[in-house]
Amino acid sequence: MSVSLAVTHLVPLAKEVDEDKVTPGVLGFIVFAVMALAVWGLMKSMTKHMGKVDFKESPDPDASVEETATDVAGKATPAKG
């Protein structure tokens, strides 16, 4: 309810500009600022969550030694069979 009340107060501010000019006005700036704050908050949250992720993969206990063997470059070698 308070959002619609705030918008009704901001619409007259947007009407005060010259009718011959096309500008985003105060309302456009407020919308942009809110979107910028939302993106900043999402990026901060994503950084916090990505910090909790462990990227090291543990070896599969069921895999045979041949399947988990790696060569010098660190690439998996094909299983010989």
HTML snippet that shows the backbone in 3Dmol.js (N, CA, C, O; Angstrom):
<script src="https://3Dmol.org/build/3Dmol-min.js"></script>
<div id="view" style="width:600px;height:400px;position:relative"></div>
<script>
const pdb = `
ATOM      1  N   MET A   1       0.830  -1.192   0.000  1.00  0.00           N
ATOM      2  CA  MET A   1       0.000   0.000   0.000  1.00  0.00           C
ATOM      3  C   MET A   1       0.872   1.252   0.000  1.00  0.00           C
ATOM      4  O   MET A   1       0.538   2.229  -0.671  1.00  0.00           O
ATOM      5  N   SER A   2       1.980   1.244   0.737  1.00  0.00           N
ATOM      6  CA  SER A   2       2.824   2.428   0.835  1.00  0.00           C
ATOM      7  C   SER A   2       3.555   2.701  -0.483  1.00  0.00           C
ATOM      8  O   SER A   2       3.899   3.847  -0.774  1.00  0.00           O
ATOM      9  N   VAL A   3       3.795   1.648  -1.286  1.00  0.00           N
ATOM     10  CA  VAL A   3       4.456   1.845  -2.575  1.00  0.00           C
ATOM     11  C   VAL A   3       3.558   2.642  -3.502  1.00  0.00           C
ATOM     12  O   VAL A   3       4.025   3.563  -4.172  1.00  0.00           O
ATOM     13  N   SER A   4       2.287   2.306  -3.553  1.00  0.00           N
ATOM     14  CA  SER A   4       1.370   3.045  -4.425  1.00  0.00           C
ATOM     15  C   SER A   4       1.207   4.490  -3.940  1.00  0.00           C
ATOM     16  O   SER A   4       1.039   5.409  -4.742  1.00  0.00           O
ATOM     17  N   LEU A   5       1.257   4.672  -2.635  1.00  0.00           N
ATOM     18  CA  LEU A   5       1.169   6.025  -2.085  1.00  0.00           C
ATOM     19  C   LEU A   5       2.407   6.835  -2.466  1.00  0.00           C
ATOM     20  O   LEU A   5       2.304   8.013  -2.808  1.00  0.00           O
ATOM     21  N   ALA A   6       3.574   6.200  -2.406  1.00  0.00           N
ATOM     22  CA  ALA A   6       4.807   6.890  -2.779  1.00  0.00           C
ATOM     23  C   ALA A   6       4.803   7.242  -4.261  1.00  0.00           C
ATOM     24  O   ALA A   6       5.249   8.322  -4.647  1.00  0.00           O
ATOM     25  N   VAL A   7       4.300   6.330  -5.090  1.00  0.00           N
ATOM     26  CA  VAL A   7       4.263   6.586  -6.531  1.00  0.00           C
ATOM     27  C   VAL A   7       3.311   7.736  -6.845  1.00  0.00           C
ATOM     28  O   VAL A   7       3.601   8.558  -7.714  1.00  0.00           O
ATOM     29  N   THR A   8       2.183   7.803  -6.151  1.00  0.00           N
ATOM     30  CA  THR A   8       1.241   8.905  -6.402  1.00  0.00           C
ATOM     31  C   THR A   8       1.843  10.253  -6.021  1.00  0.00           C
ATOM     32  O   THR A   8       1.493  11.271  -6.618  1.00  0.00           O
ATOM     33  N   HIS A   9       2.742  10.279  -5.040  1.00  0.00           N
ATOM     34  CA  HIS A   9       3.404  11.531  -4.678  1.00  0.00           C
ATOM     35  C   HIS A   9       4.520  11.879  -5.661  1.00  0.00           C
ATOM     36  O   HIS A   9       4.831  13.056  -5.846  1.00  0.00           O
ATOM     37  N   LEU A  10       5.127  10.870  -6.295  1.00  0.00           N
ATOM     38  CA  LEU A  10       6.234  11.115  -7.216  1.00  0.00           C
ATOM     39  C   LEU A  10       5.766  11.483  -8.616  1.00  0.00           C
ATOM     40  O   LEU A  10       6.502  12.142  -9.351  1.00  0.00           O
ATOM     41  N   VAL A  11       4.569  11.079  -9.002  1.00  0.00           N
ATOM     42  CA  VAL A  11       4.070  11.376 -10.344  1.00  0.00           C
ATOM     43  C   VAL A  11       3.954  12.881 -10.572  1.00  0.00           C
ATOM     44  O   VAL A  11       4.343  13.341 -11.646  1.00  0.00           O
ATOM     45  N   PRO A  12       3.443  13.678  -9.630  1.00  0.00           N
ATOM     46  CA  PRO A  12       3.420  15.132  -9.861  1.00  0.00           C
ATOM     47  C   PRO A  12       4.827  15.716 -10.033  1.00  0.00           C
ATOM     48  O   PRO A  12       4.997  16.691 -10.765  1.00  0.00           O
ATOM     49  N   LEU A  13       5.831  15.142  -9.376  1.00  0.00           N
ATOM     50  CA  LEU A  13       7.203  15.631  -9.556  1.00  0.00           C
ATOM     51  C   LEU A  13       7.666  15.405 -10.990  1.00  0.00           C
ATOM     52  O   LEU A  13       8.382  16.236 -11.549  1.00  0.00           O
ATOM     53  N   ALA A  14       7.265  14.293 -11.585  1.00  0.00           N
ATOM     54  CA  ALA A  14       7.640  14.004 -12.962  1.00  0.00           C
ATOM     55  C   ALA A  14       6.900  14.910 -13.937  1.00  0.00           C
ATOM     56  O   ALA A  14       7.391  15.142 -15.042  1.00  0.00           O
ATOM     57  N   LYS A  15       5.754  15.419 -13.567  1.00  0.00           N
ATOM     58  CA  LYS A  15       4.969  16.291 -14.450  1.00  0.00           C
ATOM     59  C   LYS A  15       5.504  17.719 -14.484  1.00  0.00           C
ATOM     60  O   LYS A  15       5.131  18.486 -15.372  1.00  0.00           O
ATOM     61  N   GLU A  16       6.366  18.094 -13.546  1.00  0.00           N
ATOM     62  CA  GLU A  16       6.845  19.463 -13.475  1.00  0.00           C
ATOM     63  C   GLU A  16       7.851  19.810 -14.567  1.00  0.00           C
ATOM     64  O   GLU A  16       8.124  20.990 -14.784  1.00  0.00           O
ATOM     65  N   VAL A  17       8.405  18.829 -15.254  1.00  0.00           N
ATOM     66  CA  VAL A  17       9.385  19.113 -16.302  1.00  0.00           C
ATOM     67  C   VAL A  17       8.680  19.662 -17.539  1.00  0.00           C
ATOM     68  O   VAL A  17       7.463  19.552 -17.684  1.00  0.00           O
ATOM     69  N   ASP A  18       9.472  20.251 -18.418  1.00  0.00           N
ATOM     70  CA  ASP A  18       8.945  20.825 -19.654  1.00  0.00           C
ATOM     71  C   ASP A  18       8.324  19.713 -20.505  1.00  0.00           C
ATOM     72  O   ASP A  18       8.955  18.678 -20.720  1.00  0.00           O
ATOM     73  N   GLU A  19       7.129  19.910 -20.979  1.00  0.00           N
ATOM     74  CA  GLU A  19       6.412  18.898 -21.767  1.00  0.00           C
ATOM     75  C   GLU A  19       7.048  18.660 -23.134  1.00  0.00           C
ATOM     76  O   GLU A  19       6.775  17.638 -23.763  1.00  0.00           O
ATOM     77  N   ASP A  20       7.898  19.591 -23.611  1.00  0.00           N
ATOM     78  CA  ASP A  20       8.537  19.432 -24.919  1.00  0.00           C
ATOM     79  C   ASP A  20       9.796  18.559 -24.856  1.00  0.00           C
ATOM     80  O   ASP A  20      10.301  18.122 -25.890  1.00  0.00           O
ATOM     81  N   LYS A  21      10.295  18.307 -23.654  1.00  0.00           N
ATOM     82  CA  LYS A  21      11.487  17.487 -23.488  1.00  0.00           C
ATOM     83  C   LYS A  21      11.093  16.069 -23.089  1.00  0.00           C
ATOM     84  O   LYS A  21      10.098  15.842 -22.401  1.00  0.00           O
ATOM     85  N   VAL A  22      11.907  15.130 -23.544  1.00  0.00           N
ATOM     86  CA  VAL A  22      11.705  13.743 -23.137  1.00  0.00           C
ATOM     87  C   VAL A  22      12.857  13.386 -22.207  1.00  0.00           C
ATOM     88  O   VAL A  22      13.993  13.215 -22.650  1.00  0.00           O
ATOM     89  N   THR A  23      12.557  13.274 -20.914  1.00  0.00           N
ATOM     90  CA  THR A  23      13.566  12.940 -19.917  1.00  0.00           C
ATOM     91  C   THR A  23      13.009  11.872 -18.986  1.00  0.00           C
ATOM     92  O   THR A  23      11.793  11.755 -18.839  1.00  0.00           O
ATOM     93  N   PRO A  24      13.879  11.095 -18.359  1.00  0.00           N
ATOM     94  CA  PRO A  24      13.390  10.091 -17.423  1.00  0.00           C
ATOM     95  C   PRO A  24      12.847  10.715 -16.142  1.00  0.00           C
ATOM     96  O   PRO A  24      11.959  10.148 -15.505  1.00  0.00           O
ATOM     97  N   GLY A  25      13.363  11.851 -15.768  1.00  0.00           N
ATOM     98  CA  GLY A  25      12.845  12.562 -14.611  1.00  0.00           C
ATOM     99  C   GLY A  25      13.213  11.923 -13.286  1.00  0.00           C
ATOM    100  O   GLY A  25      14.040  11.013 -13.225  1.00  0.00           O
ATOM    101  N   VAL A  26      12.595  12.408 -12.243  1.00  0.00           N
ATOM    102  CA  VAL A  26      12.859  11.947 -10.890  1.00  0.00           C
ATOM    103  C   VAL A  26      12.407  10.501 -10.721  1.00  0.00           C
ATOM    104  O   VAL A  26      13.103   9.694 -10.105  1.00  0.00           O
ATOM    105  N   LEU A  27      11.249  10.182 -11.266  1.00  0.00           N
ATOM    106  CA  LEU A  27      10.720   8.819 -11.138  1.00  0.00           C
ATOM    107  C   LEU A  27      11.646   7.811 -11.817  1.00  0.00           C
ATOM    108  O   LEU A  27      11.872   6.722 -11.289  1.00  0.00           O
ATOM    109  N   GLY A  28      12.179   8.165 -12.978  1.00  0.00           N
ATOM    110  CA  GLY A  28      13.123   7.280 -13.663  1.00  0.00           C
ATOM    111  C   GLY A  28      14.400   7.089 -12.861  1.00  0.00           C
ATOM    112  O   GLY A  28      14.944   5.986 -12.815  1.00  0.00           O
ATOM    113  N   PHE A  29      14.885   8.154 -12.225  1.00  0.00           N
ATOM    114  CA  PHE A  29      16.080   8.047 -11.396  1.00  0.00           C
ATOM    115  C   PHE A  29      15.826   7.146 -10.192  1.00  0.00           C
ATOM    116  O   PHE A  29      16.677   6.331  -9.834  1.00  0.00           O
ATOM    117  N   ILE A  30      14.671   7.288  -9.571  1.00  0.00           N
ATOM    118  CA  ILE A  30      14.350   6.470  -8.403  1.00  0.00           C
ATOM    119  C   ILE A  30      14.253   4.999  -8.791  1.00  0.00           C
ATOM    120  O   ILE A  30      14.759   4.137  -8.072  1.00  0.00           O
ATOM    121  N   VAL A  31      13.616   4.705  -9.906  1.00  0.00           N
ATOM    122  CA  VAL A  31      13.513   3.316 -10.365  1.00  0.00           C
ATOM    123  C   VAL A  31      14.905   2.759 -10.648  1.00  0.00           C
ATOM    124  O   VAL A  31      15.209   1.630 -10.262  1.00  0.00           O
ATOM    125  N   PHE A  32      15.747   3.533 -11.315  1.00  0.00           N
ATOM    126  CA  PHE A  32      17.116   3.092 -11.613  1.00  0.00           C
ATOM    127  C   PHE A  32      17.911   2.869 -10.333  1.00  0.00           C
ATOM    128  O   PHE A  32      18.649   1.889 -10.230  1.00  0.00           O
ATOM    129  N   ALA A  33      17.773   3.755  -9.365  1.00  0.00           N
ATOM    130  CA  ALA A  33      18.501   3.625  -8.104  1.00  0.00           C
ATOM    131  C   ALA A  33      18.057   2.380  -7.342  1.00  0.00           C
ATOM    132  O   ALA A  33      18.890   1.681  -6.764  1.00  0.00           O
ATOM    133  N   VAL A  34      16.764   2.098  -7.336  1.00  0.00           N
ATOM    134  CA  VAL A  34      16.263   0.895  -6.659  1.00  0.00           C
ATOM    135  C   VAL A  34      16.796  -0.356  -7.345  1.00  0.00           C
ATOM    136  O   VAL A  34      17.195  -1.310  -6.678  1.00  0.00           O
ATOM    137  N   MET A  35      16.802  -0.354  -8.670  1.00  0.00           N
ATOM    138  CA  MET A  35      17.333  -1.514  -9.406  1.00  0.00           C
ATOM    139  C   MET A  35      18.828  -1.684  -9.139  1.00  0.00           C
ATOM    140  O   MET A  35      19.299  -2.811  -8.993  1.00  0.00           O
ATOM    141  N   ALA A  36      19.574  -0.595  -9.074  1.00  0.00           N
ATOM    142  CA  ALA A  36      21.008  -0.669  -8.799  1.00  0.00           C
ATOM    143  C   ALA A  36      21.258  -1.226  -7.400  1.00  0.00           C
ATOM    144  O   ALA A  36      22.163  -2.040  -7.216  1.00  0.00           O
ATOM    145  N   LEU A  37      20.481  -0.807  -6.425  1.00  0.00           N
ATOM    146  CA  LEU A  37      20.617  -1.341  -5.072  1.00  0.00           C
ATOM    147  C   LEU A  37      20.271  -2.827  -5.023  1.00  0.00           C
ATOM    148  O   LEU A  37      20.916  -3.592  -4.306  1.00  0.00           O
ATOM    149  N   ALA A  38      19.261  -3.234  -5.778  1.00  0.00           N
ATOM    150  CA  ALA A  38      18.878  -4.653  -5.817  1.00  0.00           C
ATOM    151  C   ALA A  38      19.997  -5.494  -6.423  1.00  0.00           C
ATOM    152  O   ALA A  38      20.307  -6.569  -5.909  1.00  0.00           O
ATOM    153  N   VAL A  39      20.603  -5.023  -7.503  1.00  0.00           N
ATOM    154  CA  VAL A  39      21.707  -5.760  -8.134  1.00  0.00           C
ATOM    155  C   VAL A  39      22.898  -5.824  -7.189  1.00  0.00           C
ATOM    156  O   VAL A  39      23.547  -6.865  -7.089  1.00  0.00           O
ATOM    157  N   TRP A  40      23.198  -4.733  -6.496  1.00  0.00           N
ATOM    158  CA  TRP A  40      24.300  -4.728  -5.538  1.00  0.00           C
ATOM    159  C   TRP A  40      24.050  -5.749  -4.424  1.00  0.00           C
ATOM    160  O   TRP A  40      24.958  -6.485  -4.037  1.00  0.00           O
ATOM    161  N   GLY A  41      22.832  -5.789  -3.916  1.00  0.00           N
ATOM    162  CA  GLY A  41      22.491  -6.756  -2.865  1.00  0.00           C
ATOM    163  C   GLY A  41      22.594  -8.194  -3.350  1.00  0.00           C
ATOM    164  O   GLY A  41      23.082  -9.066  -2.631  1.00  0.00           O
ATOM    165  N   LEU A  42      22.132  -8.437  -4.574  1.00  0.00           N
ATOM    166  CA  LEU A  42      22.230  -9.787  -5.133  1.00  0.00           C
ATOM    167  C   LEU A  42      23.682 -10.195  -5.349  1.00  0.00           C
ATOM    168  O   LEU A  42      24.042 -11.344  -5.093  1.00  0.00           O
ATOM    169  N   MET A  43      24.515  -9.279  -5.815  1.00  0.00           N
ATOM    170  CA  MET A  43      25.923  -9.598  -6.026  1.00  0.00           C
ATOM    171  C   MET A  43      26.629  -9.880  -4.695  1.00  0.00           C
ATOM    172  O   MET A  43      27.462 -10.783  -4.608  1.00  0.00           O
ATOM    173  N   LYS A  44      26.297  -9.114  -3.678  1.00  0.00           N
ATOM    174  CA  LYS A  44      26.894  -9.333  -2.359  1.00  0.00           C
ATOM    175  C   LYS A  44      26.471 -10.694  -1.810  1.00  0.00           C
ATOM    176  O   LYS A  44      27.291 -11.418  -1.245  1.00  0.00           O
ATOM    177  N   SER A  45      25.213 -11.038  -1.970  1.00  0.00           N
ATOM    178  CA  SER A  45      24.718 -12.334  -1.514  1.00  0.00           C
ATOM    179  C   SER A  45      25.365 -13.473  -2.295  1.00  0.00           C
ATOM    180  O   SER A  45      25.740 -14.492  -1.716  1.00  0.00           O
ATOM    181  N   MET A  46      25.496 -13.300  -3.618  1.00  0.00           N
ATOM    182  CA  MET A  46      26.111 -14.338  -4.448  1.00  0.00           C
ATOM    183  C   MET A  46      27.569 -14.547  -4.044  1.00  0.00           C
ATOM    184  O   MET A  46      28.032 -15.686  -3.982  1.00  0.00           O
ATOM    185  N   THR A  47      28.291 -13.472  -3.772  1.00  0.00           N
ATOM    186  CA  THR A  47      29.683 -13.586  -3.360  1.00  0.00           C
ATOM    187  C   THR A  47      29.785 -14.363  -2.047  1.00  0.00           C
ATOM    188  O   THR A  47      30.676 -15.197  -1.886  1.00  0.00           O
ATOM    189  N   LYS A  48      28.886 -14.094  -1.123  1.00  0.00           N
ATOM    190  CA  LYS A  48      28.893 -14.797   0.156  1.00  0.00           C
ATOM    191  C   LYS A  48      28.612 -16.281  -0.037  1.00  0.00           C
ATOM    192  O   LYS A  48      29.273 -17.120   0.574  1.00  0.00           O
ATOM    193  N   HIS A  49      27.643 -16.611  -0.876  1.00  0.00           N
ATOM    194  CA  HIS A  49      27.291 -18.011  -1.109  1.00  0.00           C
ATOM    195  C   HIS A  49      28.369 -18.746  -1.905  1.00  0.00           C
ATOM    196  O   HIS A  49      28.631 -19.922  -1.651  1.00  0.00           O
ATOM    197  N   MET A  50      28.992 -18.067  -2.859  1.00  0.00           N
ATOM    198  CA  MET A  50      30.049 -18.712  -3.636  1.00  0.00           C
ATOM    199  C   MET A  50      31.279 -18.991  -2.775  1.00  0.00           C
ATOM    200  O   MET A  50      32.030 -19.926  -3.050  1.00  0.00           O
ATOM    201  N   GLY A  51      31.484 -18.190  -1.744  1.00  0.00           N
ATOM    202  CA  GLY A  51      32.589 -18.425  -0.831  1.00  0.00           C
ATOM    203  C   GLY A  51      32.416 -19.711  -0.036  1.00  0.00           C
ATOM    204  O   GLY A  51      33.403 -20.300   0.407  1.00  0.00           O
ATOM    205  N   LYS A  52      31.184 -20.151   0.150  1.00  0.00           N
ATOM    206  CA  LYS A  52      30.901 -21.380   0.898  1.00  0.00           C
ATOM    207  C   LYS A  52      31.062 -22.637   0.051  1.00  0.00           C
ATOM    208  O   LYS A  52      31.093 -23.742   0.594  1.00  0.00           O
ATOM    209  N   VAL A  53      31.165 -22.493  -1.264  1.00  0.00           N
ATOM    210  CA  VAL A  53      31.222 -23.646  -2.157  1.00  0.00           C
ATOM    211  C   VAL A  53      32.628 -24.232  -2.150  1.00  0.00           C
ATOM    212  O   VAL A  53      33.616 -23.504  -2.255  1.00  0.00           O
ATOM    213  N   ASP A  54      32.708 -25.557  -2.025  1.00  0.00           N
ATOM    214  CA  ASP A  54      33.985 -26.263  -2.089  1.00  0.00           C
ATOM    215  C   ASP A  54      34.116 -26.850  -3.488  1.00  0.00           C
ATOM    216  O   ASP A  54      33.357 -27.744  -3.862  1.00  0.00           O
ATOM    217  N   PHE A  55      35.075 -26.350  -4.260  1.00  0.00           N
ATOM    218  CA  PHE A  55      35.203 -26.771  -5.646  1.00  0.00           C
ATOM    219  C   PHE A  55      36.025 -28.042  -5.824  1.00  0.00           C
ATOM    220  O   PHE A  55      36.074 -28.589  -6.926  1.00  0.00           O
ATOM    221  N   LYS A  56      36.665 -28.520  -4.771  1.00  0.00           N
ATOM    222  CA  LYS A  56      37.479 -29.719  -4.887  1.00  0.00           C
ATOM    223  C   LYS A  56      36.582 -30.947  -4.889  1.00  0.00           C
ATOM    224  O   LYS A  56      35.791 -31.165  -3.971  1.00  0.00           O
ATOM    225  N   GLU A  57      36.722 -31.736  -5.934  1.00  0.00           N
ATOM    226  CA  GLU A  57      35.887 -32.921  -6.079  1.00  0.00           C
ATOM    227  C   GLU A  57      36.602 -34.107  -5.444  1.00  0.00           C
ATOM    228  O   GLU A  57      37.763 -34.378  -5.752  1.00  0.00           O
ATOM    229  N   SER A  58      35.914 -34.803  -4.570  1.00  0.00           N
ATOM    230  CA  SER A  58      36.512 -35.981  -3.944  1.00  0.00           C
ATOM    231  C   SER A  58      36.440 -37.157  -4.907  1.00  0.00           C
ATOM    232  O   SER A  58      35.482 -37.272  -5.671  1.00  0.00           O
ATOM    233  N   PRO A  59      37.430 -38.020  -4.881  1.00  0.00           N
ATOM    234  CA  PRO A  59      37.417 -39.163  -5.803  1.00  0.00           C
ATOM    235  C   PRO A  59      36.286 -40.129  -5.474  1.00  0.00           C
ATOM    236  O   PRO A  59      35.874 -40.265  -4.322  1.00  0.00           O
ATOM    237  N   ASP A  60      35.807 -40.781  -6.494  1.00  0.00           N
ATOM    238  CA  ASP A  60      34.726 -41.753  -6.340  1.00  0.00           C
ATOM    239  C   ASP A  60      35.287 -43.011  -5.681  1.00  0.00           C
ATOM    240  O   ASP A  60      36.194 -43.629  -6.238  1.00  0.00           O
ATOM    241  N   PRO A  61      34.780 -43.410  -4.516  1.00  0.00           N
ATOM    242  CA  PRO A  61      35.331 -44.591  -3.839  1.00  0.00           C
ATOM    243  C   PRO A  61      35.074 -45.899  -4.597  1.00  0.00           C
ATOM    244  O   PRO A  61      35.792 -46.878  -4.397  1.00  0.00           O
ATOM    245  N   ASP A  62      34.066 -45.921  -5.456  1.00  0.00           N
ATOM    246  CA  ASP A  62      33.742 -47.137  -6.201  1.00  0.00           C
ATOM    247  C   ASP A  62      34.558 -47.275  -7.479  1.00  0.00           C
ATOM    248  O   ASP A  62      34.546 -48.338  -8.099  1.00  0.00           O
ATOM    249  N   ALA A  63      35.271 -46.220  -7.890  1.00  0.00           N
ATOM    250  CA  ALA A  63      36.030 -46.261  -9.138  1.00  0.00           C
ATOM    251  C   ALA A  63      37.302 -47.087  -8.936  1.00  0.00           C
ATOM    252  O   ALA A  63      37.896 -47.088  -7.857  1.00  0.00           O
ATOM    253  N   SER A  64      37.697 -47.775  -9.978  1.00  0.00           N
ATOM    254  CA  SER A  64      38.917 -48.578  -9.895  1.00  0.00           C
ATOM    255  C   SER A  64      40.135 -47.666 -10.010  1.00  0.00           C
ATOM    256  O   SER A  64      40.006 -46.499 -10.379  1.00  0.00           O
ATOM    257  N   VAL A  65      41.303 -48.189  -9.700  1.00  0.00           N
ATOM    258  CA  VAL A  65      42.533 -47.407  -9.750  1.00  0.00           C
ATOM    259  C   VAL A  65      42.823 -46.958 -11.178  1.00  0.00           C
ATOM    260  O   VAL A  65      43.315 -45.848 -11.381  1.00  0.00           O
ATOM    261  N   GLU A  66      42.532 -47.791 -12.163  1.00  0.00           N
ATOM    262  CA  GLU A  66      42.786 -47.443 -13.564  1.00  0.00           C
ATOM    263  C   GLU A  66      41.936 -46.255 -14.005  1.00  0.00           C
ATOM    264  O   GLU A  66      42.403 -45.409 -14.768  1.00  0.00           O
ATOM    265  N   GLU A  67      40.704 -46.186 -13.536  1.00  0.00           N
ATOM    266  CA  GLU A  67      39.809 -45.099 -13.942  1.00  0.00           C
ATOM    267  C   GLU A  67      40.228 -43.769 -13.332  1.00  0.00           C
ATOM    268  O   GLU A  67      40.000 -42.717 -13.930  1.00  0.00           O
ATOM    269  N   THR A  68      40.835 -43.800 -12.152  1.00  0.00           N
ATOM    270  CA  THR A  68      41.188 -42.549 -11.483  1.00  0.00           C
ATOM    271  C   THR A  68      42.619 -42.121 -11.748  1.00  0.00           C
ATOM    272  O   THR A  68      43.036 -41.055 -11.294  1.00  0.00           O
ATOM    273  N   ALA A  69      43.393 -42.940 -12.485  1.00  0.00           N
ATOM    274  CA  ALA A  69      44.783 -42.582 -12.771  1.00  0.00           C
ATOM    275  C   ALA A  69      44.830 -41.360 -13.678  1.00  0.00           C
ATOM    276  O   ALA A  69      44.009 -41.208 -14.582  1.00  0.00           O
ATOM    277  N   THR A  70      45.801 -40.495 -13.421  1.00  0.00           N
ATOM    278  CA  THR A  70      45.955 -39.294 -14.248  1.00  0.00           C
ATOM    279  C   THR A  70      47.356 -39.251 -14.815  1.00  0.00           C
ATOM    280  O   THR A  70      48.287 -39.803 -14.229  1.00  0.00           O
ATOM    281  N   ASP A  71      47.508 -38.598 -15.949  1.00  0.00           N
ATOM    282  CA  ASP A  71      48.836 -38.465 -16.544  1.00  0.00           C
ATOM    283  C   ASP A  71      49.511 -37.208 -16.005  1.00  0.00           C
ATOM    284  O   ASP A  71      48.973 -36.567 -15.102  1.00  0.00           O
ATOM    285  N   VAL A  72      50.658 -36.845 -16.526  1.00  0.00           N
ATOM    286  CA  VAL A  72      51.455 -35.732 -16.016  1.00  0.00           C
ATOM    287  C   VAL A  72      50.712 -34.407 -16.153  1.00  0.00           C
ATOM    288  O   VAL A  72      50.824 -33.552 -15.274  1.00  0.00           O
ATOM    289  N   ALA A  73      49.966 -34.218 -17.221  1.00  0.00           N
ATOM    290  CA  ALA A  73      49.264 -32.952 -17.457  1.00  0.00           C
ATOM    291  C   ALA A  73      48.027 -32.817 -16.575  1.00  0.00           C
ATOM    292  O   ALA A  73      47.414 -31.750 -16.548  1.00  0.00           O
ATOM    293  N   GLY A  74      47.649 -33.862 -15.860  1.00  0.00           N
ATOM    294  CA  GLY A  74      46.476 -33.802 -14.994  1.00  0.00           C
ATOM    295  C   GLY A  74      45.209 -34.225 -15.667  1.00  0.00           C
ATOM    296  O   GLY A  74      44.132 -34.112 -15.083  1.00  0.00           O
ATOM    297  N   LYS A  75      45.305 -34.722 -16.908  1.00  0.00           N
ATOM    298  CA  LYS A  75      44.123 -35.179 -17.621  1.00  0.00           C
ATOM    299  C   LYS A  75      43.905 -36.654 -17.332  1.00  0.00           C
ATOM    300  O   LYS A  75      44.864 -37.403 -17.145  1.00  0.00           O
ATOM    301  N   ALA A  76      42.677 -37.062 -17.296  1.00  0.00           N
ATOM    302  CA  ALA A  76      42.368 -38.465 -17.025  1.00  0.00           C
ATOM    303  C   ALA A  76      42.820 -39.321 -18.206  1.00  0.00           C
ATOM    304  O   ALA A  76      42.609 -38.976 -19.369  1.00  0.00           O
ATOM    305  N   THR A  77      43.438 -40.430 -17.877  1.00  0.00           N
ATOM    306  CA  THR A  77      43.870 -41.345 -18.926  1.00  0.00           C
ATOM    307  C   THR A  77      42.730 -42.304 -19.235  1.00  0.00           C
ATOM    308  O   THR A  77      41.988 -42.674 -18.325  1.00  0.00           O
ATOM    309  N   PRO A  78      42.567 -42.713 -20.470  1.00  0.00           N
ATOM    310  CA  PRO A  78      41.489 -43.653 -20.798  1.00  0.00           C
ATOM    311  C   PRO A  78      41.742 -45.003 -20.146  1.00  0.00           C
ATOM    312  O   PRO A  78      42.875 -45.476 -20.057  1.00  0.00           O
ATOM    313  N   ALA A  79      40.657 -45.605 -19.697  1.00  0.00           N
ATOM    314  CA  ALA A  79      40.770 -46.919 -19.058  1.00  0.00           C
ATOM    315  C   ALA A  79      41.127 -47.963 -20.091  1.00  0.00           C
ATOM    316  O   ALA A  79      40.537 -48.022 -21.169  1.00  0.00           O
ATOM    317  N   LYS A  80      42.099 -48.785 -19.747  1.00  0.00           N
ATOM    318  CA  LYS A  80      42.526 -49.842 -20.664  1.00  0.00           C
ATOM    319  C   LYS A  80      41.733 -51.096 -20.328  1.00  0.00           C
ATOM    320  O   LYS A  80      41.592 -51.457 -19.160  1.00  0.00           O
ATOM    321  N   GLY A  81      41.232 -51.736 -21.329  1.00  0.00           N
ATOM    322  CA  GLY A  81      40.400 -52.869 -20.990  1.00  0.00           C
ATOM    323  C   GLY A  81      40.396 -53.839 -22.014  1.00  0.00           C
ATOM    324  O   GLY A  81      39.735 -54.870 -21.885  1.00  0.00           O
TER     325      GLY A  81
END
`;
const viewer = $3Dmol.createViewer("view");
viewer.addModel(pdb, "pdb");
viewer.setStyle({}, {cartoon: {color: "spectrum"}});
viewer.zoomTo();
viewer.render();
</script>
